[in-house]
Amino acid sequence: MKIEVFFSPSQIDDLFLRDKNVVVIDVLRASTTVAVALKNGAKEIIPVNTIESAVKVSGNLFGDVVLRGGERNGKIIEGFNLGNSPFEYTPEAVKGKSIIFCTTNGSTAMWKARYAKNMAVAGFVNISAVVNYIKELHDDLYILCAGKQTHFCLEDAVCAGMIIKMLMDRDDVEFDFNDSAAAAYTLYKNSSKNLLKLMRSTDHGKYLLEIGFEKDVEFCTNVDTVDIVPELIGNVIKIPKNNLPEKPHIPISIDTNLIKRD
Amino acid sequence: MKIEVFFSPSQIDDLFLRDKNVVVIDVLRASTTVAVALKNGAKEIIPVNTIESAVKVSGNLFGDVVLRGGERNGKIIEGFNLGNSPFEYTPEAVKGKSIIFCTTNGSTAMWKARYAKNMAVAGFVNISAVVNYIKELHDDLYILCAGKQTHFCLEDAVCAGMIIKMLMDRDDVEFDFNDSAAAAYTLYKNSSKNLLKLMRSTDHGKYLLEIGFEKDVEFCTNVDTVDIVPELIGNVIKIPKNNLPEKPHIPISIDTNLIKRD
């Protein structure tokens, strides 16, 4: 099984992931937020790569069933309904809604994978569900880390490494890694004992703490709290009908005062 | 002391490194070859980012004192005098010569750092000399790994991590790392006990073994065999006059049959 990791969407052309099996990771916070939104009953997530695209797409859809969600510099975009905190995507806010999703890195990575054969969105919160999904594919895997603009993000690499470790633990197959996959595996092994400490020390983790999103950083670190696989189906990300969750997911410790909108 | 690492020149704009202290790393093989060429008496290395630039620049210089060196896909470029193997850059070949240097990744990274305040070229072969050079600067450091086109190269990251480890061992100062620097440090710690095994297992290491450059991979792995610091002075890379070596450096195990030119 070949596993290739890419630390930033800027490393690859739009068509590189065409017809491949892809996992997109943006641990802080887009992957986590997409998983929570779908678990809480959102109909679908429509990832876009620019605010202009978000405005254009939402102009073509019915206003009362469409929300715009996303961030710039970690904060909600002016004129949008929701930011990029999983705590905002409650059942009350998102049930039955199409969400046009525009974040600096995560939605751009999801958009980059739009020609994939299969694409799933992964964070620590749904990592076992995604690993099971990958195993069913019995094929090579391409993991696209969102990174931060063109830059490497340690938390995304560590999450990629954890996926690799879980596949290696369970599969009796030979693996062939590219350099980034080998590095991700090493980086996960080095920080597996204290993921929260790692998350609080990374460039983006520190930034989120600074702007008041401590609870988000904690929530995004919890392993297997949201047991669904957001999948690319057509042009949108959703849960396939036969896998819909029985009950909505309520993020732990909801405290709306923590959600900064300035 | 702030240390930022970048895993590919594609991560940064041309002017980002302006007025900064920069170390450029392309372990396999450009960094190593530049160090050997200067140790063996080359007057200067002129890094360019395209073959067209190499041809243009050499047209403006006197033919008998100018060589063109470099590679595409690891092999010598048609019409060039030298490839990218350190074994080709013997005293007989390079003494007193200006070398226009064009490689897929290494010379492009050196070219990207052309506006730096200080720039040194580092590989394992001259790592202690470069670390001593950095210490004299008493300032923040930016390490640019050449990578492979837009991609991460493990051997460059490990070399960056070794530089960081050596600075930390010697300096009684506080360090502030970006995510890539923290990752590089971890990756070095994980492979420090067997660098040659690592080098033979990386994407580019395996490719060089495939095309017959086993001796190059070994030579590029040897620590501190070429005790000079190639520095950016004006638009060229050279050894400052007061640091010129007393005698030329003869790479170990020269066997010209190993140098493939097909």
Interface residues (C-beta under 8 A of the other chain):
Chain A: F6 F7 S8 S10 Q11 I12 T150 H151 F152 C153 L154 A157 N178 D179 S180 A182 A183 T186 L187 K189 N190 S201 T202 D203 H204
Chain B: F6 F7 S8 S10 Q11 I12 T150 H151 F152 C153 L154 A157 N178 D179 S180 A182 A183 T186 L187 K189 N190 S201 T202 D203 H204
